Amino acid sequence: MQTVFVVDDEDSIQKLVAYNFQRAGFAVETASNGREAYDRIRLSPSEFDIVVLDLMLPGMDGLEVCKRLRQEQVKTPIILLTARDDEVDLVLGLEMGADDYVTKPFSPRELVARARAVLRRAETLDAAPEASGAAGENTSVMLRVSDVAMDLSRHEVSVRGNPVELTPKEFDLLRYLLEHREHVLSRDQLLDRVWGYSVATDTRIVDVHVSHLRDKVELDPKNPVMIRTVRGIGYKFTESAGK
């Protein structure tokens, strides 16, 4: 049985989330204070399989909790639960290492589905080093398109010869775009293939990640030449951009 740690200072929200995860077969632990949550996760990270973390918390806000945990190399998946609808907050949360976010009001059923998708991705990433190690420590699987080079076995990226630091989800998104270069990819398709969401959900998470990815790989993020927007549909990686 997997354990979810629900951190929210609104008693009604905390109980609603806990109830739905329990119905879905999860064990549930709860906290209502950011400092308390941070201390519990930091001291016993293996106790929790995933954290549902509210942004607005007493003691220490959710962004700070997420930031400190990632600085200390705590890799427990985190879903931000927030009433804020500001893209800046969402970008900050994702950049600090959150795996996903859900905006209030939300569907408890969708929250559970998204938690399961995050857990599946985490399990896949955990298995990847073992698979590459079995093939030999010096094995390197490279993906090169235009100015971008991805070492899939080492999880490293360089653009125009310079190393670029990507979050795990940015890495997954960039890899999918490269593997399907010159194909128009809808936001729903990206949600399904990169995030693992088979149900309709907020597509803004795709736009936020694309925007942040452009900041890291494009020479001029405001006028992207590699990751292009296809109006009304989604995005396309253009291979000819680097030629």
Residue pairs with C-beta under 8 A, 6 or more apart in sequence:
1 25
1 26
1 27
2 26
2 27
2 49
2 50
2 119
3 26
3 27
3 28
3 29
3 47
3 48
3 49
3 50
4 21
4 26
4 27
4 28
4 29
4 48
4 49
4 50
4 51
4 52
4 115
5 28
5 29
5 30
5 31
5 37
5 40
5 41
5 47
5 48
5 50
5 51
5 52
6 14
6 17
6 18
6 21
6 28
6 29
6 30
6 31
6 52
7 30
7 31
7 32
7 34
7 37
7 51
7 52
7 53
7 54
7 57
7 62
7 65
8 14
8 17
8 30
8 32
8 52
8 54
8 57
8 81
9 32
9 33
9 54
9 56
9 57
9 58
10 54
11 32
13 54
13 81
13 104
14 30
14 32
16 108
17 52
17 81
17 108
17 111
18 28
18 30
19 108
20 108
20 109
20 111
20 112
21 28
21 112
21 115
22 28
24 112
24 116
26 112
29 40
29 47
29 48
31 37
31 40
32 57
32 58
33 57
33 58
33 59
33 60
34 57
34 58
34 59
34 60
34 61
34 62
34 64
34 65
35 59
35 60
36 59
37 51
37 53
37 57
37 60
37 65
38 60
38 64
38 65
38 68
38 69
40 47
41 47
41 48
41 51
41 65
41 69
41 74
41 76
42 68
42 69
42 72
42 74
45 74
45 75
45 76
48 76
49 76
49 77
49 119
50 76
50 77
50 78
50 79
50 115
50 118
50 119
50 122
51 76
51 77
51 78
51 79
52 79
52 81
52 111
52 115
53 62
53 65
53 66
53 78
53 79
53 80
53 81
53 98
54 62
54 80
54 81
54 82
55 61
55 62
55 63
55 80
55 81
55 82
55 83
55 84
55 89
55 93
56 62
56 82
56 83
56 84
57 65
62 80
62 81
62 82
62 93
63 89
63 92
63 93
63 96
66 78
66 80
66 93
66 96
66 97
66 98
67 96
67 97
69 76
69 78
69 97
70 96
70 97
75 122
77 99
77 118
77 119
77 121
77 122
78 97
78 98
78 99
79 98
79 99
79 100
79 101
79 102
79 111
79 114
79 115
79 118
80 90
80 93
80 98
80 100
80 101
80 102
81 101
81 102
81 104
81 106
81 111
82 89
82 93
82 101
82 102
82 103
82 104
83 103
83 104
84 90
84 103
85 103
87 204
87 208
90 101
90 204
90 205
90 208
91 208
91 211
91 212
93 101
94 101
94 167
94 169
94 208
94 209
94 212
95 167
95 212
97 167
99 118
99 121
99 122
99 168
99 169
100 114
100 117
100 118
100 195
100 205
101 205
102 110
102 111
102 114
103 202
110 199
110 201
113 197
113 198
113 199
114 195
114 197
114 201
117 195
117 196
117 197
118 196
120 196
121 168
121 172
121 195
121 196
125 168
128 155
132 139
132 141
132 153
139 153
140 151
140 153
140 154
141 151
141 152
141 153
142 149
142 150
142 151
142 152
143 149
143 150
143 152
143 175
143 178
143 179
144 150
145 178
145 181
145 237
145 239
145 242
146 226
146 238
146 239
146 240
146 241
146 242
146 243
147 159
147 160
147 217
147 226
147 241
147 242
148 157
148 158
148 159
148 174
148 178
148 217
148 226
148 242
149 157
149 158
149 159
150 156
150 157
150 171
150 174
150 175
150 178
151 157
152 175
155 171
156 163
157 163
157 164
157 166
157 171
157 174
158 164
159 216
159 217
164 216
164 217
165 216
166 174
166 213
166 216
169 194
169 195
169 209
170 209
170 212
170 213
170 216
172 194
173 190
173 194
173 206
173 209
173 210
173 213
174 213
174 217
176 185
176 190
176 193
176 194
177 185
177 227
177 235
177 237
178 237
180 237
181 236
181 237
181 238
181 239
182 236
182 237
182 238
182 239
183 236
184 230
184 233
184 234
184 235
184 236
185 234
185 235
185 236
186 233
186 234
187 203
187 206
187 207
187 233
187 234
187 235
188 200
188 203
188 234
189 234
190 206
190 234
190 235
191 197
191 201
191 203
191 205
191 206
192 198
195 205
195 206
206 234
206 235
210 227
210 235
211 221
213 227
214 221
214 224
214 227
215 221
217 226
217 227
218 224
218 225
218 226
218 227
219 225
225 238
225 241
226 237
226 238
226 241
226 242
227 235
227 236
227 237
228 235
228 236
228 237
228 238
229 235
230 236
